[in-house]
Amino acid sequence: MLNILGGIHGVLLRNEVQQTPPERIPLVEGLLYEKSVLMTTADPAVGKSIIMACAIAQMSAGLPVFGYLNVPHPLRCYYIPFERGRHEIIERFRLLENVIPINYDYITVNDNFIGMDVTREECADKIIETIKADSPLGIDVFLGDPMYACVRGGLSSDEKASQVTAFSARIVHEFGCSNWWNHHNVKQTYANDGSPIHKADPFYGSIWLKAHATAGYYMYRSENGGTIMDNKKDSIGSLLSKIILDYHEDTHLCQAVNLQESGMIRDRAFNFARTCFHQKKTFTFKQFLSALGGVTSGVSTGYARRLLCTPPLIDCITKDISNGRATLYEITKIF
């Protein structure tokens, strides 16, 4: 018999609301946030699993993912290869450890679920029980690779898709973690002349899969052989719109080439604030974000908001909040 607790209301609900941060806490700044579901989709051989392996290695050590996306603290990662064995990611770790000090104490790889169907309750229960047994200290990020291999019969039907999303939601609820799923695109289609038909978002499966994800990136090859991650969904409002990755074949290191150092971004913020002070100008958040370089240069909206809400800027700013208009910020003193 299920043991289901009651809901919260009244004082308990108000206290929880007041204790909740105004913005979702970042695990990987601009990419992955607390209790969220990230789905990365791509055609075969684009490099989804290699990119995921590189991110796991960097998250485990608390290093910036792809060389630039800040990781506030080392993250405990639980990786399940649903389609192929653990040998692939181990081979990749072997190369990655030449350039990344991987923290293996923060990584669990379990390939014992190959062939299981998470739409069957007994399989879903077994996976979650095993994760609990493997992770007495909990996990920060669950990584499933690929999604279609954890279910039999495909994901185009709403029934199968809703069962997979229920399994994914259960993991978030049980462990308080975030999920990162790799997934495939629809099959390539061609025009009458034989040329491939380009689709802006060739997502495969029921709409319920995309509805479940809070974040989505479509990955495809760049002209120079790297990979472009193009944001297709951002429910949190803090993700980078585009990440361009360069792939180092000898080490499997994936490095962002369109992002900029956070120190440079802070310097821009301070210079913009000082300019506004001297010119006695107010500014909106959109103008502030634009002054930092915008999302295409590696500045997430969440990071920009935190700059405004932490010293030294928070101590020098007043806000004019009016109904129906954007909030105006004013720098009242120099720092």
C-alpha positions as CSV (number, residue, x, y, z in Angstrom):
1,M,0.0,0.0,0.0
2,L,1.3,3.4,-0.9
3,N,2.3,5.7,1.9
4,I,1.3,9.2,0.6
5,L,1.8,12.2,2.8
6,G,-0.7,15.1,2.9
7,G,-0.1,18.4,1.3
8,I,1.0,21.7,3.0
9,H,-1.1,24.8,3.4
10,G,-1.4,27.9,5.6
11,V,1.6,28.8,7.7
12,L,3.7,25.9,6.5
13,L,3.0,26.9,2.8
14,R,3.8,30.5,3.5
15,N,7.0,29.7,5.3
16,E,8.2,27.5,2.4
17,V,7.3,30.3,-0.1
18,Q,9.3,32.8,1.9
19,Q,12.3,30.5,2.2
20,T,12.4,29.6,-1.5
21,P,15.1,31.6,-3.4
22,P,13.5,34.0,-6.0
23,E,15.4,32.2,-8.8
24,R,16.2,28.5,-9.4
25,I,19.6,27.6,-8.0
26,P,22.2,26.8,-10.8
27,L,24.0,23.6,-10.9
28,V,25.7,24.5,-14.2
29,E,25.3,28.2,-14.8
30,G,23.3,28.9,-18.0
31,L,22.7,25.2,-18.7
32,L,21.3,23.1,-15.8
33,Y,19.4,24.2,-12.7
34,E,18.2,22.6,-9.5
35,K,15.2,20.2,-9.9
36,S,15.0,20.7,-13.6
37,V,14.9,18.3,-16.6
38,L,17.4,19.0,-19.5
39,M,16.9,17.2,-22.8
40,T,19.6,17.3,-25.5
41,T,18.6,15.9,-28.9
42,A,20.7,15.2,-31.9
43,D,21.1,12.9,-34.9
44,P,23.3,9.9,-34.5
45,A,27.1,10.5,-34.4
46,V,26.8,14.2,-33.6
47,G,28.4,13.6,-30.2
48,K,25.7,13.6,-27.6
49,S,27.3,11.0,-25.4
50,I,30.8,12.5,-25.7
51,I,29.5,15.9,-24.6
52,M,27.7,14.3,-21.7
53,A,30.8,12.4,-20.6
54,C,32.8,15.6,-20.7
55,A,30.2,17.5,-18.7
56,I,30.1,14.6,-16.1
57,A,33.8,14.8,-15.7
58,Q,33.8,18.5,-15.1
59,M,30.7,18.5,-12.9
60,S,32.3,15.9,-10.6
61,A,35.3,18.1,-10.0
62,G,33.3,21.3,-9.7
63,L,35.0,22.7,-12.8
64,P,33.4,25.0,-15.4
65,V,31.5,22.8,-17.9
66,F,32.8,23.2,-21.4
67,G,35.5,25.4,-19.9
68,Y,33.2,28.4,-19.1
69,L,29.8,27.5,-17.5
70,N,30.3,27.9,-13.7
71,V,29.7,24.9,-11.4
72,P,29.3,26.3,-7.8
73,H,30.3,23.0,-6.2
74,P,31.2,19.5,-7.2
75,L,28.1,17.5,-8.3
76,R,27.3,13.9,-7.6
77,C,26.4,12.3,-11.0
78,Y,24.6,9.0,-11.7
79,Y,24.9,7.9,-15.3
80,I,22.9,5.1,-16.9
81,P,23.8,4.0,-20.4
82,F,20.5,2.3,-21.4
83,E,21.7,1.2,-24.8
84,R,25.4,0.3,-24.6
85,G,27.6,-0.8,-21.8
86,R,29.8,1.3,-19.5
87,H,32.9,0.6,-21.6
88,E,32.2,3.6,-23.9
89,I,32.1,6.2,-21.1
90,I,35.1,4.6,-19.4
91,E,37.1,4.8,-22.5
92,R,36.2,8.5,-22.7
93,F,37.1,9.1,-19.1
94,R,40.5,7.5,-19.8
95,L,41.2,10.2,-22.3
96,L,39.5,13.1,-20.4
97,E,41.5,12.5,-17.2
98,N,44.5,13.7,-19.1
99,V,43.1,17.2,-19.0
100,I,40.4,17.0,-16.2
101,P,41.0,16.0,-12.6
102,I,37.9,13.7,-12.6
103,N,36.5,13.1,-9.1
104,Y,35.4,9.4,-9.4
105,D,34.0,9.4,-5.9
106,Y,31.2,11.7,-7.3
107,I,30.4,9.5,-10.3
108,T,28.4,6.3,-10.5
109,V,28.1,4.5,-13.8
110,N,25.5,1.6,-13.9
111,D,24.9,-0.4,-17.1
112,N,22.8,-3.1,-15.4
113,F,19.6,-1.7,-16.7
114,I,20.1,-2.3,-20.4
115,G,17.0,-3.9,-21.9
116,M,14.7,-2.8,-19.0
117,D,11.5,-1.0,-19.8
118,V,10.8,1.9,-17.4
119,T,7.2,1.9,-18.4
120,R,6.9,-1.3,-16.4
121,E,6.4,-0.4,-12.7
122,E,8.7,-3.2,-11.5
123,C,11.5,-2.0,-13.7
124,A,11.1,1.6,-12.6
125,D,11.0,0.5,-9.0
126,K,14.2,-1.6,-9.4
127,I,16.1,1.3,-11.0
128,I,15.2,3.7,-8.2
129,E,15.9,1.2,-5.5
130,T,19.3,0.6,-7.0
131,I,20.1,4.3,-7.3
132,K,19.2,4.7,-3.6
133,A,21.5,1.8,-2.6
134,D,24.4,3.1,-4.7
135,S,24.0,6.7,-3.5
136,P,23.6,7.0,0.3
137,L,24.7,10.6,0.1
138,G,22.2,11.4,-2.6
139,I,22.7,12.5,-6.2
140,D,22.7,16.0,-7.8
141,V,22.3,15.0,-11.4
142,F,20.8,11.9,-13.0
143,L,21.9,11.2,-16.6
144,G,20.0,8.9,-18.9
145,D,21.6,8.0,-22.3
146,P,19.6,7.6,-24.5
147,M,15.9,8.1,-23.6
148,Y,14.4,5.9,-26.3
149,A,16.4,2.8,-25.1
150,C,14.7,2.8,-21.7
151,V,11.3,1.9,-23.3
152,R,10.2,-0.7,-25.8
153,G,8.0,0.2,-28.7
154,G,9.1,3.7,-29.3
155,L,8.1,7.1,-27.9
156,S,5.8,8.4,-30.5
157,S,2.7,7.3,-28.7
158,D,1.3,9.5,-25.9
159,E,0.8,6.6,-23.5
160,K,4.5,5.4,-23.7
161,A,5.8,9.0,-23.5
162,S,3.7,9.8,-20.5
163,Q,5.0,6.7,-18.6
164,V,8.6,7.7,-19.4
165,T,8.0,11.2,-18.2
166,A,6.4,9.9,-15.0
167,F,9.6,7.8,-14.4
168,S,11.7,10.9,-15.0
169,A,9.5,13.0,-12.7
170,R,9.7,10.4,-10.0
171,I,13.5,10.5,-10.1
172,V,13.5,14.3,-9.5
173,H,11.0,13.9,-6.7
174,E,12.7,10.9,-5.0
175,F,16.2,12.4,-5.0
176,G,15.7,16.2,-5.3
177,C,18.1,16.1,-8.3
178,S,18.1,17.3,-11.8
179,N,17.8,15.1,-14.9
180,W,19.8,15.2,-18.1
181,W,18.5,13.0,-20.9
182,N,20.0,12.4,-24.3
183,H,17.5,11.8,-27.0
184,H,17.4,11.3,-30.8
185,N,15.8,13.4,-33.5
186,V,13.3,12.2,-36.1
187,K,14.6,10.4,-39.1
188,Q,16.1,12.7,-41.8
189,T,13.7,13.4,-44.7
190,Y,14.6,14.5,-48.2
191,A,13.1,16.6,-50.9
192,N,12.3,15.3,-54.4
193,D,15.7,16.3,-55.7
194,G,17.4,14.3,-52.9
195,S,18.5,17.2,-50.8
196,P,18.0,16.9,-47.0
197,I,15.1,18.9,-45.6
198,H,16.3,21.1,-42.7
199,K,14.0,21.3,-39.7
200,A,14.4,24.0,-37.1
201,D,13.6,21.5,-34.3
202,P,13.4,17.9,-35.5
203,F,12.3,16.5,-32.1
204,Y,11.3,12.8,-32.0
205,G,8.4,11.6,-30.0
206,S,5.2,12.6,-28.3
207,I,4.7,16.3,-27.4
208,W,4.5,15.1,-23.7
209,L,8.2,14.5,-23.8
210,K,9.0,18.1,-24.7
211,A,6.3,19.3,-22.2
212,H,8.1,17.4,-19.4
213,A,11.5,19.0,-20.1
214,T,12.2,22.4,-18.5
215,A,15.2,22.8,-20.9
216,G,15.9,21.6,-24.4
217,Y,18.8,21.9,-26.8
218,Y,19.0,20.7,-30.4
219,M,22.6,19.7,-31.3
220,Y,24.0,19.7,-34.7
221,R,27.4,19.8,-36.5
222,S,29.1,23.1,-37.1
223,E,30.9,23.8,-40.4
224,N,34.3,23.4,-38.7
225,G,33.5,19.9,-37.3
226,G,32.4,21.1,-33.8
227,T,28.9,20.9,-32.3
228,I,26.3,23.7,-31.9
229,M,23.8,23.5,-29.0
230,D,20.8,25.6,-30.0
231,N,18.3,26.3,-27.2
232,K,14.7,25.2,-28.0
233,K,13.1,25.4,-24.6
234,D,13.8,27.4,-21.4
235,S,11.1,27.3,-18.8
236,I,13.4,28.8,-16.2
237,G,14.5,31.8,-18.2
238,S,18.2,31.5,-17.5
239,L,19.6,29.3,-20.2
240,L,22.1,30.3,-22.9
241,S,20.5,30.6,-26.3
242,K,23.5,29.0,-28.1
243,I,26.6,27.1,-27.1
244,I,29.2,26.4,-29.8
245,L,31.6,23.6,-28.9
246,D,35.0,22.7,-30.2
247,Y,35.9,19.0,-30.0
248,H,39.4,17.9,-29.2
249,E,39.6,14.4,-30.6
250,D,42.7,13.4,-28.8
251,T,41.3,14.0,-25.3
252,H,37.5,14.1,-26.0
253,L,37.4,17.6,-24.3
254,C,34.5,19.7,-25.5
255,Q,35.2,23.5,-25.1
256,A,32.8,26.4,-25.7
257,V,34.2,28.8,-28.2
258,N,31.5,31.5,-28.1
259,L,31.4,32.2,-24.4
260,Q,33.5,34.6,-22.3
261,E,35.1,34.6,-18.9
262,S,32.8,35.5,-16.0
263,G,35.4,38.0,-14.7
264,M,35.1,39.9,-18.0
265,I,31.3,39.9,-17.6
266,R,31.5,41.4,-14.0
267,D,33.9,44.1,-15.3
268,R,31.4,45.0,-17.9
269,A,28.6,45.2,-15.3
270,F,30.7,47.5,-13.1
271,N,31.7,49.7,-16.0
272,F,28.1,50.0,-17.2
273,A,26.9,50.8,-13.6
274,R,29.6,53.5,-13.2
275,T,28.7,55.0,-16.6
276,C,25.0,55.2,-15.6
277,F,25.9,56.9,-12.3
278,H,28.1,59.6,-13.9
279,Q,25.5,60.2,-16.7
280,K,22.6,60.1,-14.2
281,K,20.8,57.5,-16.3
282,T,18.4,54.8,-15.2
283,F,18.3,51.5,-17.0
284,T,16.1,48.4,-17.4
285,F,17.2,44.8,-16.9
286,K,17.1,44.2,-20.6
287,Q,19.5,47.1,-21.1
288,F,21.8,45.8,-18.4
289,L,21.9,42.3,-20.0
290,S,22.6,43.9,-23.4
291,A,25.5,45.8,-21.9
292,L,27.0,42.6,-20.6
293,G,27.1,41.1,-24.1
294,G,23.7,39.4,-24.2
295,V,22.9,35.7,-24.0
296,T,24.7,34.8,-27.2
297,S,28.0,35.8,-25.7
298,G,27.6,33.5,-22.6
299,V,25.6,35.7,-20.2
300,S,22.5,34.0,-18.9
301,T,19.7,36.1,-17.5
302,G,20.0,34.3,-14.2
303,Y,23.7,35.3,-13.8
304,A,22.9,38.9,-14.8
305,R,20.1,39.1,-12.1
306,R,22.5,37.7,-9.5
307,L,25.0,40.5,-10.3
308,L,22.3,43.0,-9.6
309,C,21.3,41.3,-6.4
310,T,24.7,40.8,-4.8
311,P,27.4,43.2,-3.5
312,P,28.7,45.6,-4.6
313,L,25.8,46.5,-7.0
314,I,22.9,45.6,-4.6
315,D,24.3,48.2,-2.1
316,C,24.3,51.0,-4.8
317,I,21.0,50.4,-6.5
318,T,17.4,51.7,-6.1
319,K,14.5,50.3,-8.1
320,D,11.4,52.0,-9.5
321,I,8.8,49.2,-9.8
322,S,5.7,50.4,-11.7
323,N,2.7,48.4,-12.9
324,G,2.7,47.9,-16.6
325,R,6.3,49.0,-17.1
326,A,9.7,47.5,-16.8
327,T,11.5,48.1,-13.5
328,L,14.0,51.0,-13.7
329,Y,17.3,50.7,-11.9
330,E,19.3,53.7,-10.7
331,I,22.9,53.7,-9.4
332,T,22.8,56.0,-6.3
333,K,26.5,55.9,-5.3
334,I,29.8,54.9,-6.8
335,F,31.7,51.8,-5.7
